Amino acid sequence: MQTRIHHDSAALVAHIAATFAAYSREGRPVHIALSGGSTPKALYQALATAPWRDKIAWHNLHLWWGDERCVPPADPESNYGEAARYLLDHVPVPPENIHRMRGEDDPAAERARYAADLAAHLPDGRLDWTILGIGEDGHTASLFPGATDYATIASVAVAEHPTSGQTRLTLTAPLIARSKHISYLAVGAGKADILRAIADGGDYPAARIHAEHGNTEYHTDRAAAARLP
């Protein structure tokens, strides 16, 4: 478990923002999958303001989503909607580089469309960088404990939240594992128990899904890392 413990959430966000800037300056198209949640929201706000906004070569970045709730973009629960409000509306990402999951469309049809879009842009099937959160139950993206297919050949799946029953779209475990770089983000004392369980070898999606031929990192603040050995 390659873990980087940051002083606080602001330091974690600054590190991830600097990684965005470094990727964008490689002079080639870079494909990044974004996450939803409170920490990505803080990241989006940082990226949309100086100095990071002006350090990033936005035209080189292709932005994808790790998962999406099956709701319209204007819905407060939309991961794309949150990214649009706090980031995309404020930076010059070319519209054709924004690959959102259409949560308002029929899930089965959108699963097929998004898989085709991934295949068209990623002939080797590998995202450059996938940013993921960690749920307190150990889920990541919309891949939940006891309900994740780790061997599917599909790149996109339709999932159901285990308690609310909400329908979601998600990248699959094998597609995420083909990423060249995976960064899990966990902030706050509420993540301390699950991070310890992951470190102890617990059977959770956020523990099992690692880059098969790349680098996987867990980025935390001190509160989230409090119970790590």
C-alpha positions in Angstrom: 0.0 0.0 0.0 1.9 3.1 -1.3 0.6 5.8 0.9 1.4 9.5 1.0 0.2 11.3 4.1 -0.3 15.0 3.6 -0.5 17.6 6.5 -4.1 18.4 5.7 -6.7 18.4 2.9 -5.3 21.6 1.4 -1.9 20.1 1.0 -3.3 17.0 -0.6 -5.3 19.0 -3.1 -2.2 21.1 -3.9 -0.3 17.9 -4.7 -3.0 16.5 -7.0 -3.3 19.9 -8.7 0.4 19.9 -9.3 0.1 16.5 -10.9 -2.6 17.8 -13.2 -0.2 20.6 -14.3 2.7 18.2 -14.9 0.5 15.8 -17.0 -0.8 18.7 -19.1 2.7 19.8 -20.0 3.7 16.5 -21.5 2.7 17.8 -25.0 0.3 15.0 -25.8 -3.3 14.1 -25.2 -3.7 12.9 -21.6 -6.7 11.0 -20.5 -7.8 11.5 -16.9 -10.9 9.9 -15.1 -12.4 12.2 -12.5 -14.3 11.3 -9.3 -17.2 12.8 -7.4 -17.3 13.7 -3.7 -16.2 16.3 -1.3 -12.4 16.1 -1.9 -12.7 16.3 -5.7 -15.0 19.4 -5.2 -12.1 21.1 -3.3 -9.7 20.0 -6.1 -12.0 21.4 -8.8 -12.2 24.7 -6.9 -8.4 24.9 -6.7 -7.9 24.0 -10.3 -10.3 26.7 -11.4 -8.4 29.5 -9.7 -5.0 31.0 -9.8 -2.3 29.8 -9.8 -3.3 26.3 -11.0 -5.8 27.5 -13.7 -3.0 29.3 -15.5 -0.4 26.5 -15.0 -2.4 23.9 -16.8 -2.4 23.3 -20.6 -6.1 22.4 -20.7 -6.1 21.7 -24.4 -4.0 18.6 -23.7 -6.4 17.0 -21.2 -9.3 14.6 -22.0 -11.6 14.3 -19.0 -13.6 11.2 -18.3 -15.7 10.1 -15.3 -15.2 7.1 -13.1 -18.9 6.9 -12.3 -22.1 8.8 -12.5 -25.5 8.7 -10.9 -28.4 8.3 -13.4 -29.7 11.8 -13.0 -29.6 14.9 -15.2 -26.5 17.2 -15.1 -28.5 19.9 -13.2 -29.3 17.5 -10.4 -27.2 18.2 -7.3 -26.1 14.5 -7.2 -24.6 14.6 -10.7 -20.8 14.1 -10.7 -20.5 15.8 -14.0 -22.7 18.7 -12.9 -20.5 19.3 -9.9 -17.4 19.3 -12.0 -19.0 21.7 -14.5 -20.1 24.2 -11.7 -16.8 24.2 -9.9 -14.2 23.6 -12.7 -15.3 23.2 -16.3 -17.3 26.4 -16.6 -14.2 28.3 -15.5 -11.3 26.8 -17.5 -10.6 26.5 -21.3 -11.0 22.7 -21.7 -12.1 22.1 -25.4 -15.7 20.8 -25.3 -14.7 17.8 -27.4 -12.2 16.8 -24.6 -15.0 16.5 -22.1 -16.3 12.9 -22.1 -19.2 12.9 -19.6 -21.4 10.0 -18.7 -25.0 11.0 -19.7 -26.8 10.1 -16.5 -30.1 11.3 -17.9 -30.1 8.8 -20.8 -31.2 5.1 -20.7 -28.5 3.4 -18.6 -28.0 0.4 -20.9 -27.7 2.6 -24.0 -25.4 5.0 -22.3 -23.2 2.2 -21.0 -22.7 1.1 -24.6 -22.2 4.6 -25.9 -19.6 5.4 -23.3 -17.7 2.1 -23.8 -17.5 3.0 -27.6 -16.2 6.5 -26.8 -13.5 5.0 -24.5 -12.5 2.5 -27.2 -12.4 5.2 -29.9 -10.0 7.4 -27.8 -8.1 4.7 -26.0 -7.0 2.1 -28.5 -4.9 0.4 -25.9 -7.7 0.6 -23.3 -5.5 2.5 -20.8 -6.4 5.7 -19.1 -3.3 7.8 -18.1 -4.6 8.6 -14.7 -7.7 7.6 -12.7 -8.6 9.6 -9.6 -10.8 7.7 -7.1 -12.5 8.2 -3.8 -12.9 5.7 -1.0 -16.3 5.1 0.6 -16.5 4.3 4.3 -17.7 0.8 3.2 -14.6 0.4 0.9 -16.3 1.0 -2.4 -14.7 3.1 -5.1 -16.4 4.6 -8.2 -19.7 2.7 -8.1 -18.1 -0.6 -7.4 -19.4 -2.0 -4.1 -18.2 -4.7 -1.8 -19.8 -8.0 -2.7 -21.2 -6.7 -5.9 -18.1 -6.0 -8.0 -17.1 -8.2 -11.1 -13.3 -8.2 -11.1 -13.1 -10.3 -14.3 -15.6 -8.7 -16.7 -14.5 -7.9 -20.2 -16.8 -4.9 -20.3 -15.3 -1.4 -19.7 -18.5 0.2 -18.4 -21.3 -1.3 -16.2 -24.6 -0.3 -14.8 -24.6 -0.6 -11.0 -27.1 -0.2 -8.1 -26.3 1.4 -4.8 -26.7 -1.3 -2.2 -28.8 0.8 0.2 -30.6 3.5 -1.8 -31.1 1.4 -4.9 -30.0 4.3 -7.0 -28.9 3.3 -10.5 -25.4 4.4 -11.6 -23.0 4.0 -14.4 -19.4 3.1 -13.6 -16.1 2.1 -15.1 -15.4 -1.5 -14.4 -12.7 -2.9 -12.1 -10.6 -4.3 -15.1 -10.8 -1.0 -17.0 -9.6 1.0 -14.0 -6.9 -1.6 -13.3 -5.5 -0.9 -16.8 -4.8 2.7 -15.9 -1.2 3.8 -16.0 -1.6 5.7 -12.7 -4.3 5.4 -10.0 -4.7 7.9 -7.1 -7.1 7.1 -4.3 -8.0 10.2 -2.2 -9.2 9.9 1.4 -9.7 12.8 3.7 -11.0 13.1 7.3 -11.3 11.0 10.4 -14.3 9.2 8.9 -12.0 7.4 6.5 -9.6 6.2 9.2 -11.2 2.8 9.9 -11.6 1.8 6.2 -8.0 2.8 5.4 -6.8 0.6 8.3 -8.9 -2.2 7.0 -7.5 -1.8 3.5 -4.0 -1.8 4.9 -4.8 -5.0 6.8 -5.7 -6.7 3.5 -9.5 -6.3 3.7 -11.5 -7.5 0.7 -12.8 -4.2 -0.7 -12.9 -2.7 -4.2 -10.7 0.1 -2.9 -8.2 -2.4 -1.7 -8.2 -4.8 -4.7 -8.2 -2.5 -7.6 -4.6 -1.5 -8.4 -2.9 -0.5 -11.6 -1.7 -3.8 -13.1 1.1 -2.2 -15.0 1.5 1.2 -13.4 1.5 3.1 -10.2 -1.2 3.1 -7.4 -1.1 5.6 -4.6 -3.3 6.3 -1.6 -3.3 10.0 -0.7 -4.6 10.9 2.8 -4.5 13.7 5.3 -3.3 13.1 8.9 -6.9 12.5 10.2 -7.6 9.8 7.7 -4.2 8.1 8.3 -4.6 8.1 12.1 -5.1 4.4 12.4 -2.6 3.2 9.7 0.2 1.0 11.1 
